[in-house]
Amino acid sequence: MSGKTFFITGANSGFGFAIAAAATRKGHKVIGTVRSEPSRASLAERLPEVRSVLCDVTAFDRIEDVVRQAEEDHGPVDVLINNAGYGHEGVLEEAPLEEMRRQFDVNVFGAVAVAKAFLPRFRERRRGFIVNVTSMGGMITMPGIAYYCGSKFALQGISEVMRAEMAPFGVHVTALCPGSFRTDWAGRSMVRTERSIADYDALFDPIRQARQAKSGKQLGDPDKLAAAVLDLIASGNPPPQLLLGSDALSLVSDRIDRLKQEIEAWKSVTVSTDG
């Protein structure tokens, strides 16, 4: 893969930082978005090769200007890594709708807004690659992360449509579906709704405790994910979605098996509604 220009949202931590570091080591140019001047200074200190730009993905009316300026300053972007996002944890009944709105604003509307700023540019050039970072939580669910799974299911579906619509123009779109990795997702970055209903204690408290205890000790290595992403971008026939992590493989495969069993068990009812 010859030198490309990457635009990575949320480049100062987690997957975004790991991909930015891997890409710069391979000689690619990286434009990375951060949300604050302190984050910008931190990124410049740790990864000075990255061209950082201030961009809050929920400032929807500013994103087009940010992208236009980035390309004017650094040249045409070849690869968009739509990485900015965070996790919300909370029992559905306890979690305020405002927390759901914020989760979707960042994980769905923010990602789509950034992609839409690049779609006409990629379409007109007849080339480009969009990697939308979803999650295994966009293909399976777990108690306590309804808002997060909902946002990732939404981005997963949008990514598949985006892929179909952009394919005639030579533009690739892949949803990246990581399992559990050693990032701040379950730690500093996670928003947690306070507990308030005792009926959920037995179901949810052990899940929350286990997630907090496991944070930073997950099996997934962000640097290996970054290497896999570079391999993905270099491939000539990228998949609609790419699972990363043995836990993602196991859990999603189990869900597909259960889904097949459910479909078969209810098949007679399913077809009974035809006219």
SELUM-741607 format. One line per 2 residues: number of its first residue (from 1); their letters; for each residue y, z, x of N, C-alpha, C. Coordinates in pm, 1 decimal. Layout:
<rs>
NUM	A	Y Z X Y Z X Y Z X  ...
</rs>
This chain:
<rs>
1	MS	-119.2 0.0 84.9 0.0 0.0 0.0 123.7 0.0 88.1  203.7 -105.6 80.4 326.2 -114.0 159.8 427.6 -14.0 105.7
3	GK	534.1 7.0 182.4 632.1 107.9 146.7 691.9 86.7 9.2  690.5 188.8 -74.0 744.5 183.1 -209.2 850.2 290.8 -227.3
5	TF	927.7 277.0 -331.9 1026.2 378.2 -368.1 975.6 454.9 -489.2  961.8 585.5 -473.5 915.2 674.4 -579.5 1033.4 747.9 -643.0
7	FI	1025.9 767.9 -773.2 1119.5 855.1 -844.2 1034.3 964.1 -906.8  1050.6 1088.2 -859.9 964.3 1198.9 -901.2 1048.3 1305.9 -969.6
9	TG	1017.6 1335.3 -1094.6 1089.5 1443.2 -1162.5 1022.8 1576.9 -1131.1  1106.7 1680.2 -1119.7 1053.4 1811.2 -1084.4 994.2 1812.6 -945.7
11	AN	1070.7 1761.3 -847.9 1015.7 1739.5 -713.4 1020.3 1862.6 -624.2  1079.0 1970.4 -670.8 1097.5 2085.0 -582.2 983.4 2186.3 -586.8
13	SG	882.0 2162.8 -672.5 770.4 2257.5 -678.6 646.9 2189.1 -735.3  533.5 2258.6 -724.1 410.3 2214.7 -787.9 365.6 2076.1 -747.6
15	FG	313.9 2002.6 -846.8 265.1 1867.3 -820.6 375.5 1776.5 -769.2  495.3 1791.8 -822.7 605.8 1705.6 -781.3 632.9 1716.5 -633.1
17	FA	636.1 1839.1 -582.2 659.9 1860.0 -439.5 544.7 1805.4 -357.1  420.7 1831.3 -401.3 303.3 1785.0 -326.3 300.4 1632.5 -318.1
19	IA	331.8 1564.8 -427.1 332.2 1417.9 -427.1 446.1 1365.0 -341.9  563.4 1430.0 -351.2 677.1 1388.1 -268.9 644.4 1400.7 -120.6
21	AA	580.8 1510.3 -83.2 546.2 1531.3 57.2 444.5 1428.5 104.2  342.8 1403.0 23.1 239.7 1306.0 61.0 298.1 1165.5 72.3
23	AT	385.9 1130.2 -21.1 444.9 996.1 -19.1 534.0 976.2 102.6  614.0 1076.8 137.0 701.1 1061.8 254.2 618.4 1051.9 382.9
25	RK	507.7 1126.9 388.9 422.0 1118.4 507.9 364.2 978.9 525.4  343.4 908.9 413.6 288.9 773.5 418.4 397.9 667.7 436.9
27	GH	522.2 711.1 454.0 630.1 617.1 480.4 700.3 563.4 357.4  671.9 619.3 241.4 740.1 576.5 120.4 875.9 645.6 108.0
29	KV	966.4 583.8 36.0 1095.4 644.1 5.6 1081.0 724.4 -123.3  1133.6 846.4 -123.6 1118.8 933.2 -240.6 1254.7 979.8 -289.5
31	IG	1279.4 956.7 -417.2 1394.2 1013.9 -487.9 1337.7 1124.9 -576.2  1384.4 1246.2 -557.6 1329.2 1358.4 -632.0 1434.8 1428.1 -715.7
33	TV	1403.7 1456.7 -841.1 1499.7 1526.5 -924.8 1479.4 1677.6 -916.6  1591.9 1749.1 -921.3 1593.4 1895.1 -927.5 1695.5 1934.4 -1034.3
35	RS	1686.5 2059.7 -1081.2 1773.8 2100.8 -1190.8 1895.2 2181.0 -1147.6  1901.0 2224.3 -1022.0 2011.9 2309.7 -979.7 2043.0 2286.8 -832.5
37	EP	2161.4 2328.5 -791.7 2199.4 2316.7 -650.7 2111.9 2403.7 -559.6  2077.2 2527.5 -601.3 1985.3 2604.6 -516.5 1850.9 2534.5 -496.5
39	SR	1798.2 2471.7 -602.0 1672.7 2397.4 -589.6 1689.9 2277.7 -497.5  1805.9 2215.7 -506.4 1835.1 2101.1 -419.8 1838.5 2142.9 -273.5
41	AS	1903.0 2257.8 -247.6 1910.3 2307.6 -110.2 1771.9 2344.8 -58.1  1691.3 2405.2 -144.3 1555.4 2443.0 -104.5 1471.7 2320.7 -71.8
43	LA	1482.2 2217.1 -156.0 1405.6 2095.5 -131.5 1451.0 2028.2 -2.4  1582.3 2025.7 22.2 1635.4 1962.7 143.1 1586.4 2034.6 268.6
45	ER	1571.2 2165.3 259.6 1524.6 2243.3 374.0 1376.9 2218.7 400.8  1298.1 2209.5 293.0 1152.9 2196.5 308.9 1109.0 2052.1 327.2
47	LP	1183.9 1957.6 268.5 1143.6 1817.7 272.1 1269.5 1731.0 284.9  1331.4 1731.0 401.4 1461.4 1664.9 416.8 1458.5 1514.2 395.8
49	EV	1339.5 1453.0 401.3 1332.2 1307.5 382.9 1359.4 1265.9 237.6  1343.7 1357.5 144.3 1358.6 1324.3 2.8 1506.4 1311.6 -33.8
51	RS	1539.0 1205.4 -106.7 1674.5 1189.2 -160.2 1679.1 1262.7 -293.7  1745.6 1375.4 -298.1 1744.3 1456.8 -419.8 1860.5 1421.2 -511.6
53	VL	1833.6 1430.2 -642.6 1937.1 1407.2 -743.1 1926.1 1517.6 -848.5  2041.3 1559.8 -899.4 2043.4 1660.7 -1005.0 2011.5 1593.5 -1137.8
55	CD	1912.1 1646.9 -1207.5 1875.0 1588.4 -1336.9 1793.0 1688.9 -1416.6  1848.5 1731.7 -1529.2 1773.7 1809.2 -1627.4 1718.6 1709.1 -1727.5
57	VT	1585.7 1699.6 -1739.4 1527.0 1595.1 -1824.1 1558.4 1616.0 -1971.8  1611.7 1734.0 -2008.8 1650.9 1754.7 -2149.1 1795.8 1714.2 -2173.6
59	AF	1868.3 1674.2 -2069.3 2003.3 1619.0 -2086.9 1987.5 1469.6 -2113.4  1936.6 1438.0 -2232.7 1891.7 1301.6 -2263.1 2000.8 1196.2 -2244.6
61	DR	2124.1 1231.1 -2276.3 2232.0 1131.3 -2269.2 2276.2 1103.6 -2125.5  2226.8 1180.9 -2028.4 2265.0 1159.9 -1888.6 2159.2 1085.4 -1807.9
63	IE	2040.2 1075.7 -1860.5 1928.6 1025.0 -1779.3 1948.5 879.5 -1738.3  1995.0 796.6 -1828.0 2017.6 655.6 -1794.4 2115.8 643.1 -1678.6
65	DV	2222.0 722.0 -1678.6 2319.6 717.8 -1569.9 2258.6 766.3 -1438.8  2174.7 869.5 -1445.9 2108.9 920.7 -1325.5 2020.4 813.5 -1263.6
67	VR	1942.6 744.6 -1347.5 1852.4 641.0 -1298.4 1930.9 522.6 -1242.1  2034.2 482.1 -1313.0 2116.7 370.5 -1265.0 2177.3 403.0 -1128.7
69	QA	2232.7 523.4 -1114.4 2294.6 562.2 -988.4 2191.3 571.8 -876.9  2072.7 623.4 -909.1 1966.6 635.8 -808.4 1928.2 499.1 -754.4
71	EE	1916.8 399.6 -842.3 1880.7 265.9 -796.1 1995.8 198.6 -721.9  2118.8 226.6 -762.1 2232.4 172.1 -687.7 2237.8 229.3 -546.3
73	DH	2204.5 357.2 -533.9 2213.2 424.2 -403.9 2093.0 396.0 -314.0  1974.5 380.8 -374.1 1851.8 378.1 -294.9 1763.8 255.4 -317.3
75	GP	1806.2 165.5 -402.5 1728.6 44.8 -427.7 1633.0 59.4 -545.0  1569.6 -51.5 -583.0 1481.8 -50.6 -700.4 1365.3 46.5 -684.4
77	VD	1336.5 118.3 -790.1 1223.3 211.1 -792.1 1096.2 134.0 -827.1  989.4 164.3 -755.9 859.8 101.5 -782.1 767.0 191.3 -863.5
79	VL	777.7 321.7 -842.7 683.8 416.4 -903.0 760.7 532.6 -964.0  737.6 557.3 -1092.9 790.4 676.3 -1159.9 678.3 778.0 -1173.7
81	IN	700.2 897.7 -1119.5 609.1 1009.7 -1141.1 677.4 1105.0 -1238.8  637.0 1100.2 -1363.8 695.7 1182.5 -1469.6 626.9 1318.8 -1466.4
83	NA	677.8 1406.6 -1381.1 607.6 1531.9 -1352.3 672.6 1654.9 -1414.0  802.9 1651.8 -1438.1 873.5 1771.9 -1483.9 810.8 1826.2 -1612.0
85	GY	785.2 1954.8 -1612.9 725.9 2017.4 -1730.0 693.2 2162.1 -1699.8  651.5 2234.0 -1803.0 614.5 2374.2 -1782.9 515.4 2413.0 -1891.0
87	GH	456.2 2531.4 -1875.2 359.4 2579.9 -1971.6 415.6 2690.4 -2057.5  378.5 2690.1 -2184.1 410.1 2800.1 -2274.7 279.3 2863.9 -2318.8
89	EG	276.6 2996.3 -2318.7 158.1 3069.3 -2362.5 197.6 3166.8 -2472.6  124.6 3162.7 -2582.3 150.1 3256.5 -2690.7 64.8 3223.5 -2811.7
91	VL	23.9 3325.8 -2883.1 -49.8 3305.7 -3007.5 39.7 3230.5 -3106.1  -15.4 3131.9 -3173.5 64.0 3044.3 -3259.5 143.6 3122.5 -3363.5
93	EE	80.0 3218.4 -3429.3 148.9 3294.0 -3533.6 264.3 3376.7 -3477.0  251.6 3419.8 -3352.5 353.6 3504.7 -3291.4 466.6 3425.9 -3227.4
95	AP	440.7 3303.1 -3187.5 537.0 3226.9 -3106.2 644.4 3162.0 -3193.4  772.6 3187.1 -3166.6 880.9 3127.9 -3245.1 881.5 2974.9 -3234.3
97	LE	925.0 2910.4 -3341.4 934.8 2764.4 -3340.0 1031.6 2715.7 -3233.1  1132.6 2795.7 -3201.1 1228.4 2753.8 -3099.8 1160.0 2735.8 -2964.5
99	EM	1055.6 2815.8 -2937.9 981.9 2798.5 -2812.7 901.7 2668.4 -2814.4  853.2 2629.4 -2931.3 785.3 2500.6 -2944.0 884.3 2386.2 -2922.3
101	RR	1003.5 2400.3 -2979.8 1104.3 2294.5 -2964.1 1138.9 2274.5 -2816.4  1155.6 2384.1 -2743.9 1188.3 2373.5 -2602.1 1072.9 2311.1 -2525.0
103	QF	947.9 2350.8 -2559.0 831.0 2294.3 -2492.3 825.2 2143.6 -2510.4  849.7 2096.5 -2632.0 845.4 1952.4 -2658.5 966.0 1881.3 -2598.4
105	DV	1082.7 1946.7 -2597.1 1200.1 1884.2 -2536.4 1174.6 1849.1 -2390.5  1111.2 1940.2 -2316.9 1086.0 1916.5 -2174.3 965.1 1825.8 -2154.6
107	NV	851.0 1865.3 -2211.7 724.6 1798.6 -2180.8 708.1 1662.5 -2247.0  771.4 1642.8 -2362.2 755.0 1516.4 -2435.2 884.1 1434.9 -2432.9
109	FG	990.1 1486.7 -2495.4 1113.4 1409.3 -2505.5 1173.9 1381.8 -2367.9  1166.2 1480.1 -2277.7 1218.7 1457.8 -2143.5 1142.8 1349.7 -2069.7
111	AV	1009.5 1357.9 -2076.5 927.3 1257.3 -2008.6 950.3 1118.3 -2067.6  959.5 1110.5 -2199.1 979.7 980.2 -2263.9 1119.1 926.0 -2232.8
113	AV	1217.8 1013.6 -2230.0 1353.6 968.3 -2199.9 1362.3 909.8 -2059.0  1298.1 974.7 -1962.7 1298.5 921.5 -1826.0 1223.5 788.2 -1820.8
115	AK	1107.1 782.3 -1886.1 1031.3 656.7 -1888.0 1113.8 544.5 -1950.5  1181.6 574.7 -2060.1 1259.9 470.3 -2128.8 1374.8 419.3 -2042.3
117	AF	1424.4 501.5 -1951.9 1529.2 453.8 -1861.6 1474.2 351.8 -1762.4  1344.4 362.3 -1732.2 1282.7 270.3 -1636.5 1216.0 150.3 -1702.3
119	LP	1175.0 161.7 -1828.0 1099.8 52.4 -1891.2 1169.9 -82.5 -1883.1  1298.5 -93.5 -1917.1 1361.6 -226.6 -1907.1 1369.8 -277.1 -1763.4
121	RF	1387.2 -188.1 -1669.2 1396.0 -227.3 -1528.3 1260.9 -280.3 -1480.2  1154.2 -207.4 -1511.1 1020.8 -250.5 -1472.0 982.3 -379.5 -1544.3
123	RE	1014.8 -388.7 -1672.3 979.1 -508.2 -1751.0 1048.1 -631.9 -1694.2  1177.0 -619.9 -1663.2 1251.5 -735.0 -1611.6 1202.2 -776.3 -1472.8
125	RR	1158.3 -679.5 -1392.5 1106.8 -711.6 -1259.0 961.8 -757.3 -1261.8  896.1 -734.6 -1377.4 753.3 -768.8 -1392.5 665.2 -692.0 -1294.0
127	RG	703.8 -568.5 -1268.4 622.8 -481.6 -1183.5 670.3 -337.6 -1201.2  586.1 -244.0 -1158.3 619.7 -102.1 -1166.5 496.4 -21.3 -1202.6
129	FI	503.7 107.6 -1179.7 392.0 196.5 -1208.6 449.0 327.5 -1262.5  402.0 367.8 -1378.8 443.2 494.6 -1438.4 323.1 587.5 -1443.0
131	VN	338.3 704.4 -1382.7 236.3 809.0 -1391.3 295.4 922.1 -1473.8  243.2 940.3 -1594.3 285.7 1050.9 -1679.5 189.6 1168.0 -1658.1
133	VT	240.9 1277.3 -1605.9 154.9 1393.2 -1579.6 134.0 1468.4 -1710.5  13.2 1458.1 -1763.9 -19.7 1532.0 -1885.3 -100.2 1654.8 -1841.7
135	SM	-226.6 1663.7 -1880.2 -307.8 1781.0 -1847.4 -443.8 1760.8 -1910.6  -544.1 1835.5 -1861.6 -667.3 1840.2 -1940.8 -636.0 1900.1 -2077.9
137	GG	-525.4 1976.8 -2085.7 -478.7 2030.7 -2212.9 -420.3 1926.4 -2305.6  -419.3 1800.3 -2263.1 -384.8 1690.2 -2352.3 -508.8 1624.9 -2409.6
139	MI	-627.2 1678.7 -2372.9 -753.2 1623.8 -2422.4 -845.5 1732.4 -2478.4  -818.2 1858.4 -2442.3 -891.9 1972.7 -2496.5 -790.3 2078.1 -2537.9
141	TM	-837.0 2181.0 -2609.0 -747.7 2289.9 -2647.2 -808.6 2424.0 -2609.9  -721.9 2524.1 -2600.6 -763.5 2661.3 -2573.2 -674.9 2754.7 -2654.3
143	PG	-728.9 2866.9 -2704.3 -645.1 2962.1 -2777.4 -529.3 3010.5 -2691.5  -411.6 3017.5 -2751.5 -296.7 3073.5 -2681.6 -203.7 2974.4 -2617.0
145	IA	-238.0 2847.2 -2617.1 -146.6 2747.4 -2559.5 -129.6 2629.1 -2656.2  -109.8 2661.2 -2783.7 -96.5 2556.7 -2885.4 23.4 2466.3 -2858.4
147	YY	138.3 2525.0 -2824.4 257.8 2443.3 -2803.3 240.4 2354.3 -2681.3  179.1 2409.7 -2575.8 156.8 2331.2 -2454.4 58.7 2216.6 -2481.0
149	CG	-56.0 2249.7 -2541.3 -153.2 2144.3 -2570.8 -93.3 2039.5 -2663.9  -18.6 2085.1 -2764.0 45.1 1989.4 -2854.7 135.6 1893.6 -2780.9
151	SK	213.4 1945.9 -2685.9 305.6 1859.5 -2611.5 229.3 1761.6 -2523.1  120.3 1806.8 -2464.0 45.0 1719.3 -2375.2 -39.1 1617.9 -2453.2
153	FA	-92.5 1657.1 -2570.9 -158.1 1559.7 -2657.7 -59.4 1450.3 -2696.8  64.0 1489.5 -2727.9 165.8 1391.1 -2765.8 193.7 1295.2 -2651.2
155	LQ	214.2 1347.2 -2531.3 243.7 1260.3 -2417.1 124.8 1173.3 -2381.5  4.6 1226.9 -2401.7 -117.0 1148.3 -2376.5 -119.9 1024.6 -2467.0
157	GI	-95.4 1045.2 -2595.6 -96.3 932.8 -2689.6 14.6 833.3 -2662.7  132.9 884.3 -2633.4 245.7 796.5 -2602.6 217.0 714.0 -2477.1
159	SE	152.4 776.3 -2380.3 120.1 705.3 -2255.7 26.6 587.7 -2281.9  -71.5 606.9 -2370.7 -164.8 497.8 -2400.9 -93.3 381.2 -2467.7
161	VM	-0.1 411.9 -2558.7 76.7 304.6 -2622.6 167.3 236.8 -2520.7  232.1 317.2 -2438.1 319.1 263.2 -2334.4 241.5 168.5 -2243.2
163	RA	120.0 206.9 -2209.3 36.2 123.4 -2123.5 10.5 -12.0 -2188.6  -24.6 -9.8 -2317.8 -54.9 -134.5 -2388.3 68.6 -223.8 -2399.7
165	EM	183.6 -161.5 -2424.6 305.7 -239.8 -2442.3 358.0 -297.3 -2311.0  334.0 -228.4 -2199.8 388.3 -273.6 -2071.9 292.8 -362.2 -1993.2
167	AP	164.4 -362.0 -2029.9 64.9 -440.8 -1956.1 100.9 -588.9 -1945.7  153.4 -652.6 -2051.8 186.0 -795.6 -2038.8 292.3 -826.1 -1933.7
169	FG	364.8 -723.3 -1889.0 473.2 -743.3 -1792.8 435.0 -697.4 -1652.2  305.9 -671.3 -1631.5 259.8 -632.5 -1498.7 291.9 -489.6 -1460.4
171	VH	322.6 -407.9 -1560.4 358.3 -267.9 -1535.0 238.9 -179.3 -1568.7  198.0 -94.4 -1475.6 85.8 -2.8 -1496.0 134.4 131.3 -1550.9
173	VT	56.0 190.1 -1639.0 84.2 325.3 -1690.0 -46.1 403.1 -1691.2  -46.3 517.9 -1626.3 -163.2 605.6 -1625.3 -120.0 747.0 -1659.8
175	AL	-196.8 812.5 -1745.8 -177.3 955.3 -1772.6 -262.6 1033.8 -1674.0  -199.1 1120.7 -1599.0 -269.6 1205.0 -1503.0 -304.5 1336.9 -1571.9
177	CP	-433.3 1372.7 -1571.3 -481.3 1486.5 -1650.7 -544.5 1592.2 -1559.5  -463.1 1675.8 -1496.6 -518.8 1776.3 -1405.9 -580.5 1893.9 -1480.7
179	GS	-677.4 1955.7 -1415.7 -728.9 2082.9 -1462.5 -645.8 2195.5 -1403.5  -711.2 2304.4 -1360.9 -641.3 2420.1 -1305.6 -618.9 2400.7 -1155.5
181	FR	-493.3 2405.4 -1114.3 -456.6 2388.2 -974.1 -370.7 2504.7 -927.8  -363.3 2520.0 -797.6 -286.2 2629.5 -739.5 -137.3 2593.7 -735.9
183	TD	-75.5 2595.4 -854.3 68.5 2576.8 -868.0 124.3 2700.1 -940.0  253.9 2695.7 -973.0 316.6 2807.1 -1044.5 299.5 2796.2 -1196.2
185	WA	217.5 2700.5 -1243.5 206.9 2676.6 -1387.7 175.1 2804.3 -1464.1  76.4 2881.0 -1416.9 34.7 3002.3 -1487.1 107.2 3126.0 -1436.9
187	GR	198.9 3106.8 -1342.7 271.3 3219.1 -1285.9 418.3 3214.4 -1320.3  500.7 3192.7 -1216.6 646.5 3196.9 -1233.3 697.4 3098.7 -1338.2
189	SM	634.3 2982.2 -1348.6 686.9 2877.3 -1435.6 651.6 2896.0 -1583.0  554.9 2979.4 -1613.6 507.4 2989.0 -1751.3 597.4 3078.0 -1836.5
191	VR	627.4 3031.5 -1957.1 698.7 3111.5 -2056.6 594.1 3177.9 -2145.4  602.1 3310.2 -2157.4 502.5 3384.5 -2234.3 570.1 3456.5 -2351.0
193	TE	519.8 3430.4 -2471.3 568.8 3500.4 -2589.8 513.7 3642.5 -2592.0  599.5 3737.8 -2625.8 555.7 3876.4 -2632.8 456.2 3895.5 -2747.3
195	RS	359.8 3982.6 -2724.9 259.1 4015.0 -2825.6 319.7 4101.1 -2935.5  273.5 4078.3 -3061.3 327.6 4156.4 -3172.4 227.6 4184.6 -3282.8
197	IA	113.1 4115.3 -3285.2 16.4 4130.2 -3395.0 -115.9 4178.1 -3336.7  -153.1 4301.5 -3371.9 -271.6 4364.7 -3311.9 -401.2 4291.5 -3343.9
199	DY	-406.6 4220.8 -3455.8 -529.5 4149.9 -3493.4 -575.1 4050.6 -3386.5  -480.5 4002.5 -3304.1 -515.1 3902.9 -3202.6 -552.1 3965.3 -3067.7
201	DA	-546.7 4096.1 -3057.2 -569.1 4160.9 -2927.5 -703.8 4122.3 -2866.0  -809.1 4132.1 -2946.1 -943.4 4108.7 -2892.7 -962.7 3964.0 -2848.1
203	LF	-901.7 3870.8 -2921.5 -915.2 3728.9 -2886.1 -830.3 3692.2 -2765.9  -704.9 3734.8 -2768.4 -608.4 3674.6 -2676.6 -579.1 3756.9 -2551.9
205	DP	-578.3 3888.4 -2561.5 -542.5 3968.8 -2444.1 -631.2 3939.7 -2323.5  -763.9 3926.9 -2339.1 -846.3 3892.6 -2222.8 -812.9 3755.4 -2163.7
207	IR	-775.4 3660.5 -2250.2 -739.5 3526.6 -2201.9 -613.0 3534.0 -2117.1  -512.0 3605.0 -2167.7 -386.4 3618.1 -2092.8 -409.2 3689.0 -1960.4
209	QA	-487.1 3797.2 -1962.2 -512.8 3873.3 -1840.0 -588.1 3789.6 -1737.9  -687.5 3713.9 -1785.0 -765.9 3630.9 -1693.3 -679.2 3521.0 -1633.0
211	RQ	-591.2 3462.4 -1713.4 -504.9 3355.6 -1661.7 -409.5 3409.4 -1555.9  -352.1 3527.1 -1581.5 -260.9 3585.5 -1483.7 -334.7 3623.3 -1354.7
213	AK	-456.4 3676.2 -1369.1 -534.5 3716.2 -1252.0 -575.0 3596.4 -1167.9  -597.0 3482.3 -1234.2 -644.3 3362.2 -1165.3 -531.0 3282.5 -1101.5
215	SG	-407.1 3310.4 -1142.0 -293.1 3232.2 -1093.8 -283.8 3238.0 -942.1  -277.4 3122.2 -879.9 -272.2 3112.1 -734.7 -407.6 3105.9 -667.8
217	KQ	-512.7 3124.7 -746.9 -648.5 3124.0 -692.4 -734.0 3012.5 -754.3  -670.7 2921.8 -826.5 -745.1 2815.4 -893.3 -814.0 2726.0 -790.7
219	LG	-916.3 2656.3 -836.2 -995.2 2570.6 -747.0 -916.2 2449.3 -699.5  -829.4 2397.0 -783.4 -760.3 2272.1 -752.6 -656.7 2284.9 -641.9
221	DP	-658.4 2190.0 -549.6 -566.9 2185.2 -436.2 -458.5 2080.0 -464.2  -331.6 2121.5 -478.7 -225.3 2024.6 -509.7 -213.1 1912.6 -406.7
223	DK	-241.4 1941.5 -279.2 -231.8 1836.9 -177.1 -338.6 1729.9 -196.9  -457.4 1772.4 -241.3 -562.5 1674.0 -269.6 -529.5 1594.0 -394.6
225	LA	-464.2 1657.8 -492.0 -416.2 1582.1 -609.1 -316.4 1476.4 -565.3  -225.3 1513.8 -475.9 -124.7 1417.9 -429.4 -190.2 1298.8 -360.2
227	AA	-292.5 1324.4 -279.8 -364.6 1214.6 -213.5 -431.5 1124.3 -316.4  -487.2 1185.7 -421.4 -551.0 1107.0 -527.2 -448.9 1020.3 -600.8
229	VL	-329.0 1072.2 -620.0 -223.5 994.8 -687.1 -185.1 873.4 -603.2  -173.8 890.8 -472.6 -141.6 775.6 -387.1 -253.5 671.7 -390.5
231	DL	-378.3 716.6 -394.9 -490.6 622.6 -409.7 -482.3 549.4 -543.2  -447.1 623.1 -648.9 -432.7 563.7 -782.1 -329.2 452.0 -780.4
233	IA	-214.7 479.5 -721.3 -105.2 381.9 -720.2 -141.7 258.8 -637.5  -223.2 279.9 -534.8 -263.9 167.2 -449.9 -373.5 82.7 -513.1
235	SG	-437.2 133.5 -618.5 -548.1 60.0 -679.1 -497.2 -59.4 -759.1  -577.7 -159.5 -768.3 -538.2 -279.1 -842.4 -567.9 -271.7 -990.3
237	NP	-652.1 -177.2 -1029.4 -693.9 -167.0 -1169.4 -697.3 -19.9 -1211.8  -579.8 43.5 -1223.7 -576.1 186.0 -1254.0 -622.5 215.3 -1396.6
239	PP	-681.6 332.5 -1419.6 -733.9 366.2 -1552.5 -623.5 413.9 -1646.3  -649.6 413.2 -1777.7 -550.7 467.3 -1873.0 -523.2 614.6 -1849.6
241	QL	-628.1 689.9 -1812.0 -609.1 829.2 -1776.4 -700.8 864.5 -1661.2  -657.6 960.0 -1580.9 -736.6 1003.5 -1466.8 -747.6 1155.0 -1469.8
243	LL	-869.6 1203.7 -1491.0 -895.8 1346.5 -1482.3 -899.1 1388.0 -1336.1  -841.3 1503.2 -1305.0 -846.2 1556.3 -1169.5 -888.2 1702.8 -1174.7
245	GS	-995.1 1734.0 -1104.4 -1047.9 1869.1 -1101.5 -1182.2 1877.2 -1171.5  -1276.2 1951.2 -1110.0 -1409.7 1961.7 -1169.4 -1406.9 2034.7 -1302.9
247	DA	-1311.3 2126.5 -1322.1 -1303.2 2194.5 -1451.5 -1258.1 2097.5 -1560.0  -1165.1 2009.4 -1526.5 -1121.7 1908.2 -1622.9 -1237.6 1817.4 -1660.6
249	LS	-1316.1 1775.8 -1561.4 -1431.1 1690.2 -1588.6 -1529.6 1759.1 -1681.8  -1561.1 1884.0 -1653.5 -1659.1 1957.1 -1732.9 -1610.1 1982.0 -1875.4
251	LV	-1488.2 2032.2 -1889.0 -1437.2 2070.2 -2020.8 -1412.2 1948.7 -2109.4  -1357.7 1842.3 -2052.4 -1332.2 1722.1 -2132.7 -1464.0 1654.0 -2169.9
253	SD	-1558.7 1650.6 -2078.0 -1690.4 1592.2 -2108.5 -1759.0 1669.3 -2220.5  -1752.0 1802.5 -2216.7 -1810.4 1884.6 -2323.4 -1743.7 1854.7 -2456.3
255	RI	-1612.4 1838.0 -2454.2 -1539.8 1807.9 -2579.5 -1582.1 1672.5 -2635.4  -1600.7 1575.4 -2550.0 -1644.9 1442.7 -2595.9 -1783.9 1451.1 -2656.3
257	DR	-1872.3 1527.6 -2594.2 -2007.9 1545.2 -2649.1 -2003.4 1611.6 -2786.2  -1920.5 1716.8 -2801.4 -1909.2 1784.6 -2931.3 -1850.4 1690.7 -3035.4
259	LK	-1753.5 1610.2 -2994.7 -1691.1 1516.8 -3087.2 -1792.7 1414.4 -3137.8  -1875.3 1365.3 -3047.1 -1979.8 1270.6 -3088.1 -2075.8 1335.6 -3188.0
261	QE	-2112.0 1461.4 -3163.3 -2202.3 1532.4 -3254.3 -2137.5 1554.1 -3390.5  -2008.6 1588.7 -3390.9 -1937.4 1608.5 -3517.6 -1928.5 1478.2 -3596.2
263	IE	-1900.1 1369.8 -3527.8 -1890.5 1240.2 -3594.9 -2024.1 1202.6 -3657.2  -2132.3 1223.2 -3582.8 -2264.8 1188.6 -3632.4 -2303.4 1276.7 -3751.3
265	AW	-2273.5 1406.4 -3742.6 -2311.0 1499.4 -3848.9 -2240.4 1467.9 -3980.5  -2119.6 1416.2 -3972.8 -2039.5 1389.7 -4092.8 -2026.0 1241.7 -4122.8
267	KS	-2109.5 1160.6 -4058.8 -2096.2 1014.4 -4073.4 -2110.5 968.8 -4217.8  -2205.4 1027.8 -4291.9 -2226.7 983.4 -4430.2 -2102.8 1010.8 -4515.8
269	VT	-2036.6 1121.5 -4490.9 -1912.3 1150.1 -4564.3 -1801.8 1055.8 -4519.6  -1794.1 1029.9 -4390.9 -1691.4 941.3 -4337.2 -1695.0 802.9 -4403.5
271	VS	-1815.0 743.8 -4410.8 -1825.2 608.2 -4465.2 -1825.6 606.1 -4617.3  -1842.2 723.6 -4681.0 -1849.4 728.8 -4827.2 -1717.1 696.1 -4892.8
273	TD	-1608.9 697.2 -4817.8 -1477.7 674.6 -4877.1 -1437.5 527.1 -4879.8  -1518.5 439.6 -4821.5 -1487.4 296.8 -4828.1 -1500.5 247.7 -4972.6
275	G	-1411.6 151.1 -5009.0 -1406.6 103.9 -5148.0 -1523.3 20.5 -5189.5
</rs>
